[in-house]
Amino acid sequence: MSGHSKWSKVKRYKGALDEKRGKIFSRLSKEIQLAAKSGGDPDTNMRLRTILLKAKEVSMPADTIKRAINKGTGAEAAVALEEMVYEGYAPAGVAVLVEAVTDNRNRTAADIRSIFAKNGGNMGESGSVSFLFDKKGQLIVKKEAIGEDDLMGLVLDAGAEDLKTDKNDVYEILTPPENFDKVKKALEDKKIATESAEVTFVPKTTVVLDEKKAGSVLGLYDALDEYEDVQNVHANFEVSDEIMAKLDR
């Protein structure tokens, strides 16, 4: 998602935590396992460290985290996992990127194609919509945590490329992927908490949706997000807070 709908989705995610705790733990376990392939020490593996912070936020059990790390490092036997990206279009011409982790790419591709088709969308070929997105580090900080000038100086010195202040109560920090770890660490060193911090796909332009179109697009979005192999769904649409509030009732 993009714009206001992005922050609304964060709230929806947190609100549904208890209902979806098992699925959230499963996704985080896969992320931890993949990150731990580069080393099981979070002090030297920033990708792992970032995911472990997410796990802590949702009270993921320590033994579950340990098993996932061990599977990633090879200390425990594990099914081989692959990271895949699927592309397609939702209703209203909205571009969609789907990040998945799978142990069977043929099954996952067929299932995601079916989800697109059943919800008014079309799965495309590789490259069909990815050009509409930039891969960026994205960090969200509450405005109450720090002043704009102080944050600007801090993150630009650490390698950020942009600080957006047009959201009501948060700053959006964008970085090149290779500088994400440096910016994240700069914030940590100053004890500045992030609402979210990830390397993600940021749309270059967005499609503003009315209530009817938003309902159709969110139907596909949520169906993809519910699929067990899907880790993240990115789309280039924007929905007002007022419409999101109506659709969430």
LUMGU-525258 format. One record per residue (C-alpha): residue number from 1; residue in one letter; x, y, z. Coordinates in pm, 1 decimal, decimal comma. Layout:
% LUMGU-525258
site i->NUM	aa->A	east->X	north->Y	up->Z
...
% end
This chain:
% LUMGU-525258
site i->1	aa->M	east->0,0	north->0,0	up->0,0
site i->2	aa->S	east->94,3	north->361,7	up->-6,1
site i->3	aa->G	east->9,7	north->686,9	up->163,4
site i->4	aa->H	east->-253,1	north->693,8	up->436,5
site i->5	aa->S	east->-354,4	north->334,3	up->370,9
site i->6	aa->K	east->-4,3	north->218,7	up->465,3
site i->7	aa->W	east->-37,7	north->348,2	up->818,4
site i->8	aa->S	east->-395,0	north->225,2	up->844,5
site i->9	aa->K	east->-270,7	north->-121,1	up->752,3
site i->10	aa->V	east->-8,9	north->-106,5	up->1027,9
site i->11	aa->K	east->-288,9	north->-37,8	up->1276,2
site i->12	aa->R	east->-502,6	north->-317,2	up->1131,4
site i->13	aa->Y	east->-207,8	north->-556,3	up->1155,7
site i->14	aa->K	east->-149,0	north->-476,9	up->1521,5
site i->15	aa->G	east->-518,5	north->-493,5	up->1602,1
site i->16	aa->A	east->-548,8	north->-840,6	up->1450,9
site i->17	aa->L	east->-238,7	north->-971,6	up->1627,3
site i->18	aa->D	east->-413,3	north->-1203,2	up->1869,4
site i->19	aa->E	east->-630,0	north->-1353,1	up->1596,2
site i->20	aa->K	east->-338,5	north->-1414,3	up->1362,0
site i->21	aa->R	east->-55,8	north->-1477,0	up->1606,9
site i->22	aa->G	east->21,4	north->-1822,6	up->1467,2
site i->23	aa->K	east->47,7	north->-1693,2	up->1110,2
site i->24	aa->I	east->262,4	north->-1399,2	up->1216,4
site i->25	aa->F	east->501,0	north->-1629,9	up->1403,4
site i->26	aa->S	east->521,7	north->-1857,8	up->1098,3
site i->27	aa->R	east->614,1	north->-1567,3	up->870,2
site i->28	aa->L	east->870,5	north->-1433,7	up->1112,8
site i->29	aa->S	east->1021,3	north->-1781,2	up->1152,8
site i->30	aa->K	east->1076,7	north->-1798,3	up->777,6
site i->31	aa->E	east->1230,4	north->-1450,0	up->773,7
site i->32	aa->I	east->1459,1	north->-1538,3	up->1064,5
site i->33	aa->Q	east->1564,7	north->-1863,4	up->899,1
site i->34	aa->L	east->1652,6	north->-1687,1	up->573,9
site i->35	aa->A	east->1834,3	north->-1403,4	up->750,3
site i->36	aa->A	east->2033,2	north->-1646,3	up->964,6
site i->37	aa->K	east->2186,5	north->-1801,8	up->653,8
site i->38	aa->S	east->2426,9	north->-1506,5	up->664,6
site i->39	aa->G	east->2510,3	north->-1572,8	up->1028,6
site i->40	aa->G	east->2323,3	north->-1627,3	up->1352,2
site i->41	aa->D	east->2468,6	north->-1333,4	up->1546,1
site i->42	aa->P	east->2235,7	north->-1030,7	up->1537,1
site i->43	aa->D	east->2523,8	north->-801,4	up->1639,1
site i->44	aa->T	east->2690,1	north->-862,9	up->1303,2
site i->45	aa->N	east->2382,2	north->-951,1	up->1093,3
site i->46	aa->M	east->2161,3	north->-640,8	up->1071,4
site i->47	aa->R	east->1890,0	north->-816,2	up->867,7
site i->48	aa->L	east->1857,2	north->-1074,1	up->1144,4
site i->49	aa->R	east->1868,0	north->-804,9	up->1411,1
site i->50	aa->T	east->1584,8	north->-611,0	up->1245,8
site i->51	aa->I	east->1365,0	north->-920,4	up->1220,7
site i->52	aa->L	east->1436,3	north->-1015,8	up->1581,6
site i->53	aa->L	east->1312,8	north->-672,6	up->1687,8
site i->54	aa->K	east->987,4	north->-744,6	up->1502,6
site i->55	aa->A	east->966,8	north->-1080,1	up->1677,9
site i->56	aa->K	east->1013,6	north->-913,7	up->2015,2
site i->57	aa->E	east->735,5	north->-662,8	up->1941,1
site i->58	aa->V	east->483,8	north->-946,6	up->1896,3
site i->59	aa->S	east->615,7	north->-1152,3	up->2191,8
site i->60	aa->M	east->738,2	north->-1440,4	up->1977,8
site i->61	aa->P	east->857,2	north->-1726,3	up->2205,3
site i->62	aa->A	east->1233,5	north->-1744,2	up->2255,4
site i->63	aa->D	east->1249,4	north->-2115,5	up->2174,8
site i->64	aa->T	east->1069,2	north->-2056,8	up->1842,9
site i->65	aa->I	east->1320,2	north->-1785,6	up->1755,1
site i->66	aa->K	east->1612,6	north->-2009,2	up->1851,9
site i->67	aa->R	east->1487,1	north->-2296,0	up->1633,6
site i->68	aa->A	east->1447,4	north->-2064,2	up->1335,7
site i->69	aa->I	east->1802,1	north->-1931,6	up->1378,0
site i->70	aa->N	east->1938,2	north->-2284,5	up->1408,3
site i->71	aa->K	east->1759,0	north->-2389,1	up->1090,5
site i->72	aa->G	east->1905,3	north->-2092,7	up->907,0
site i->73	aa->T	east->2260,7	north->-2156,3	up->1023,5
site i->74	aa->G	east->2233,8	north->-2530,1	up->958,6
site i->75	aa->A	east->2251,8	north->-2629,2	up->1324,0
site i->76	aa->E	east->1912,5	north->-2801,9	up->1280,4
site i->77	aa->A	east->1769,0	north->-2979,2	up->976,8
site i->78	aa->A	east->1526,3	north->-2768,3	up->777,8
site i->79	aa->V	east->1330,6	north->-2764,5	up->453,1
site i->80	aa->A	east->1505,3	north->-2551,7	up->190,8
site i->81	aa->L	east->1326,6	north->-2220,1	up->141,7
site i->82	aa->E	east->1333,0	north->-1987,7	up->-159,7
site i->83	aa->E	east->1243,1	north->-1619,3	up->-175,8
site i->84	aa->M	east->1021,0	north->-1537,2	up->-473,0
site i->85	aa->V	east->859,0	north->-1220,3	up->-609,1
site i->86	aa->Y	east->538,6	north->-1236,1	up->-812,9
site i->87	aa->E	east->388,6	north->-949,1	up->-1010,6
site i->88	aa->G	east->46,1	north->-859,2	up->-1137,8
site i->89	aa->Y	east->-242,6	north->-615,8	up->-1150,8
site i->90	aa->A	east->-537,0	north->-568,4	up->-916,9
site i->91	aa->P	east->-869,3	north->-413,3	up->-1025,6
site i->92	aa->A	east->-850,1	north->-44,5	up->-1129,4
site i->93	aa->G	east->-506,6	north->-100,7	up->-1284,1
site i->94	aa->V	east->-327,3	north->-113,2	up->-947,8
site i->95	aa->A	east->18,9	north->-270,7	up->-967,7
site i->96	aa->V	east->96,4	north->-545,3	up->-716,3
site i->97	aa->L	east->422,9	north->-704,9	up->-604,8
site i->98	aa->V	east->405,8	north->-1015,3	up->-386,5
site i->99	aa->E	east->702,7	north->-1135,9	up->-182,6
site i->100	aa->A	east->678,8	north->-1502,9	up->-90,8
site i->101	aa->V	east->889,0	north->-1769,1	up->76,4
site i->102	aa->T	east->826,5	north->-2123,4	up->-40,8
site i->103	aa->D	east->955,2	north->-2479,8	up->-37,6
site i->104	aa->N	east->768,9	north->-2550,6	up->-363,5
site i->105	aa->R	east->778,8	north->-2271,4	up->-620,4
site i->106	aa->N	east->542,0	north->-2444,7	up->-864,9
site i->107	aa->R	east->269,3	north->-2483,1	up->-602,0
site i->108	aa->T	east->307,6	north->-2127,0	up->-479,5
site i->109	aa->A	east->303,0	north->-1975,2	up->-828,8
site i->110	aa->A	east->-13,5	north->-2167,1	up->-918,5
site i->111	aa->D	east->-188,3	north->-2069,0	up->-595,7
site i->112	aa->I	east->-100,5	north->-1699,5	up->-628,2
site i->113	aa->R	east->-215,1	north->-1696,1	up->-991,8
site i->114	aa->S	east->-545,7	north->-1843,6	up->-876,0
site i->115	aa->I	east->-584,5	north->-1579,6	up->-601,9
site i->116	aa->F	east->-531,6	north->-1301,8	up->-856,9
site i->117	aa->A	east->-788,9	north->-1451,9	up->-1092,5
site i->118	aa->K	east->-1055,0	north->-1513,6	up->-825,1
site i->119	aa->N	east->-1031,4	north->-1154,4	up->-701,9
site i->120	aa->G	east->-1052,3	north->-963,6	up->-1028,9
site i->121	aa->G	east->-678,6	north->-934,4	up->-1091,4
site i->122	aa->N	east->-422,1	north->-1077,0	up->-1329,3
site i->123	aa->M	east->-84,0	north->-1224,2	up->-1245,9
site i->124	aa->G	east->180,4	north->-1105,0	up->-1490,4
site i->125	aa->E	east->526,4	north->-1204,9	up->-1602,0
site i->126	aa->S	east->845,2	north->-1106,9	up->-1423,8
site i->127	aa->G	east->911,2	north->-738,6	up->-1488,3
site i->128	aa->S	east->552,2	north->-654,2	up->-1576,1
site i->129	aa->V	east->506,8	north->-411,6	up->-1284,7
site i->130	aa->S	east->835,0	north->-406,1	up->-1093,1
site i->131	aa->F	east->949,2	north->-100,8	up->-1292,9
site i->132	aa->L	east->676,7	north->95,4	up->-1113,3
site i->133	aa->F	east->849,9	north->45,8	up->-777,7
site i->134	aa->D	east->1185,1	north->133,0	up->-624,4
site i->135	aa->K	east->1346,3	north->-90,1	up->-365,6
site i->136	aa->K	east->1416,7	north->132,1	up->-65,8
site i->137	aa->G	east->1490,7	north->118,9	up->300,8
site i->138	aa->Q	east->1188,1	north->266,6	up->474,8
site i->139	aa->L	east->1177,2	north->368,5	up->840,1
site i->140	aa->I	east->881,9	north->524,7	up->1019,0
site i->141	aa->V	east->936,8	north->744,9	up->1326,0
site i->142	aa->K	east->671,3	north->919,7	up->1533,1
site i->143	aa->K	east->696,7	north->1297,7	up->1516,6
site i->144	aa->E	east->672,3	north->1319,8	up->1894,2
site i->145	aa->A	east->1005,5	north->1134,6	up->1922,9
site i->146	aa->I	east->1229,7	north->1403,1	up->1769,7
site i->147	aa->G	east->1219,8	north->1738,8	up->1590,0
site i->148	aa->E	east->1232,1	north->1748,8	up->1211,7
site i->149	aa->D	east->1564,0	north->1937,5	up->1185,3
site i->150	aa->D	east->1738,3	north->1706,8	up->1431,6
site i->151	aa->L	east->1610,2	north->1397,3	up->1256,5
site i->152	aa->M	east->1698,8	north->1534,2	up->914,9
site i->153	aa->G	east->2060,8	north->1593,5	up->1014,7
site i->154	aa->L	east->2090,1	north->1255,3	up->1182,7
site i->155	aa->V	east->1954,7	north->1039,8	up->900,9
site i->156	aa->L	east->2113,4	north->1230,0	up->613,0
site i->157	aa->D	east->2453,6	north->1197,3	up->777,9
site i->158	aa->A	east->2391,8	north->822,2	up->808,5
site i->159	aa->G	east->2308,8	north->785,6	up->437,7
site i->160	aa->A	east->1933,6	north->846,8	up->401,7
site i->161	aa->E	east->1818,2	north->1009,5	up->78,9
site i->162	aa->D	east->1486,2	north->1160,1	up->183,0
site i->163	aa->L	east->1275,1	north->1252,4	up->484,5
site i->164	aa->K	east->903,1	north->1294,6	up->421,1
site i->165	aa->T	east->697,1	north->1490,2	up->671,3
site i->166	aa->D	east->355,9	north->1500,8	up->503,0
site i->167	aa->K	east->203,4	north->1222,0	up->713,8
site i->168	aa->N	east->-4,3	north->1343,2	up->1009,3
site i->169	aa->D	east->192,4	north->1198,2	up->1298,9
site i->170	aa->V	east->497,3	north->1022,8	up->1154,5
site i->171	aa->Y	east->812,5	north->1086,9	up->954,7
site i->172	aa->E	east->895,5	north->857,0	up->663,1
site i->173	aa->I	east->1268,6	north->805,5	up->608,0
site i->174	aa->L	east->1382,6	north->658,1	up->275,1
site i->175	aa->T	east->1727,9	north->515,6	up->213,8
site i->176	aa->P	east->1911,0	north->325,9	up->-57,9
site i->177	aa->P	east->1893,8	north->-44,6	up->42,6
site i->178	aa->E	east->2267,6	north->-53,1	up->106,3
site i->179	aa->N	east->2241,1	north->230,7	up->362,0
site i->180	aa->F	east->1939,6	north->96,5	up->551,3
site i->181	aa->D	east->2148,4	north->-70,6	up->823,7
site i->182	aa->K	east->2350,5	north->246,9	up->884,8
site i->183	aa->V	east->2041,7	north->463,8	up->920,4
site i->184	aa->K	east->1869,6	north->209,6	up->1143,8
site i->185	aa->K	east->2175,2	north->194,1	up->1368,0
site i->186	aa->A	east->2200,3	north->574,8	up->1382,5
site i->187	aa->L	east->1843,8	north->585,9	up->1515,2
site i->188	aa->E	east->1909,9	north->304,1	up->1761,1
site i->189	aa->D	east->2219,9	north->477,6	up->1893,8
site i->190	aa->K	east->2007,9	north->785,9	up->1972,8
site i->191	aa->K	east->1736,5	north->566,4	up->2133,7
site i->192	aa->I	east->1484,3	north->675,4	up->1870,2
site i->193	aa->A	east->1218,3	north->406,6	up->1825,9
site i->194	aa->T	east->1079,2	north->315,8	up->1485,0
site i->195	aa->E	east->717,2	north->225,2	up->1417,0
site i->196	aa->S	east->840,2	north->8,5	up->1132,0
site i->197	aa->A	east->1175,5	north->-45,2	up->962,5
site i->198	aa->E	east->1224,4	north->-257,2	up->652,5
site i->199	aa->V	east->1368,7	north->-276,5	up->305,8
site i->200	aa->T	east->1058,8	north->-265,1	up->88,8
site i->201	aa->F	east->918,1	north->-172,7	up->-249,6
site i->202	aa->V	east->806,3	north->190,6	up->-266,0
site i->203	aa->P	east->577,0	north->289,7	up->-556,6
site i->204	aa->K	east->701,4	north->564,8	up->-787,1
site i->205	aa->T	east->345,3	north->686,6	up->-842,2
site i->206	aa->T	east->12,6	north->595,4	up->-683,8
site i->207	aa->V	east->-345,4	north->539,7	up->-795,1
site i->208	aa->V	east->-602,0	north->716,7	up->-575,0
site i->209	aa->L	east->-906,9	north->494,8	up->-520,2
site i->210	aa->D	east->-1266,2	north->575,3	up->-437,0
site i->211	aa->E	east->-1462,3	north->357,4	up->-193,3
site i->212	aa->K	east->-1593,3	north->109,5	up->-452,0
site i->213	aa->K	east->-1257,4	north->52,8	up->-618,7
site i->214	aa->A	east->-1079,7	north->41,6	up->-283,4
site i->215	aa->G	east->-1308,9	north->-239,8	up->-170,6
site i->216	aa->S	east->-1222,7	north->-447,7	up->-477,7
site i->217	aa->V	east->-848,8	north->-384,9	up->-452,9
site i->218	aa->L	east->-841,1	north->-457,6	up->-80,0
site i->219	aa->G	east->-1025,3	north->-783,6	up->-146,4
site i->220	aa->L	east->-734,8	north->-904,7	up->-359,8
site i->221	aa->Y	east->-477,3	north->-751,1	up->-128,1
site i->222	aa->D	east->-617,8	north->-928,4	up->176,3
site i->223	aa->A	east->-656,1	north->-1261,0	up->-8,9
site i->224	aa->L	east->-289,6	north->-1250,8	up->-108,4
site i->225	aa->D	east->-185,8	north->-1143,7	up->240,1
site i->226	aa->E	east->-373,6	north->-1439,5	up->391,9
site i->227	aa->Y	east->-192,6	north->-1699,1	up->179,2
site i->228	aa->E	east->54,4	north->-1893,4	up->391,3
site i->229	aa->D	east->356,4	north->-1855,6	up->161,7
site i->230	aa->V	east->318,9	north->-1478,2	up->125,3
site i->231	aa->Q	east->542,7	north->-1257,2	up->338,2
site i->232	aa->N	east->457,7	north->-910,2	up->204,4
site i->233	aa->V	east->223,6	north->-751,0	up->-48,0
site i->234	aa->H	east->307,8	north->-416,0	up->-207,4
site i->235	aa->A	east->71,6	north->-212,4	up->-423,2
site i->236	aa->N	east->70,8	north->136,2	up->-571,6
site i->237	aa->F	east->-269,2	north->256,9	up->-451,9
site i->238	aa->E	east->-371,0	north->522,4	up->-204,8
site i->239	aa->V	east->-688,0	north->536,5	up->1,4
site i->240	aa->S	east->-802,1	north->811,0	up->235,9
site i->241	aa->D	east->-829,3	north->742,1	up->608,8
site i->242	aa->E	east->-1203,5	north->810,2	up->584,4
site i->243	aa->I	east->-1257,1	north->537,3	up->324,5
site i->244	aa->M	east->-1032,5	north->294,1	up->511,5
site i->245	aa->A	east->-1236,7	north->355,2	up->827,7
site i->246	aa->K	east->-1556,9	north->270,0	up->640,6
site i->247	aa->L	east->-1409,6	north->-45,4	up->489,1
site i->248	aa->D	east->-1273,1	north->-163,0	up->824,7
site i->249	aa->R	east->-1618,2	north->-159,0	up->992,4
% end
